[in-house]
Amino acid sequence: MASSLTCAGVVWAFLSFLCATASCVGFFMPYWLLGSQLEKSVSFGTFRRCSYPVRDESCQTTVMVEQCGRYASFQAIPSAEWRICTVVTGLGCGLLLLVALTALMGCCVSELISRTVGRVAGGIQFLGGKCSCGEGMRVSVWRLH
């Protein structure tokens, strides 16, 4: 099987794939923030939550739903900052995965990745990393203070 990558490029491709996979798994898991509410353990991420309070109108009380789930709609995410964080982090994870999968294909297909394509992919990967790990979290942390 011919490759369009050097030995260092192959290592970079596999590390990129591992990092993109870890980033995507972290994005989908609802364990970004942990705490307790109504004596129950709660956690949530950008668009998923576990053990969350719901108002029971028949009894006029608040009960804890002890299961994990997504918000009912994009507008149901509690604040505009969390919505921005969801979009930016999701976009970053998508970019990282796109570059990683392209790099893995470059391990198997000759002349798929040229010097210019490698530089553009590196720029996209940098942008994806900033979105998934840097800027998206900065918006939400800024809002918490």
Buried (B, 14 or more C-beta within 10 A) or exposed (E): EEBBBEEEBBEBBBEBBEBBBEBBEBBBEBEBEEEEEEEBEBBBBBBBBBBBEEEEEEEEEEEBEEEBEBBEEEEEBEEEBBBBBBBBBBBBBBBBBBBBBBBBEBBEBEEBBEEEBBEEBBEBBEBBBBBBBEBBBEBBEEEEE
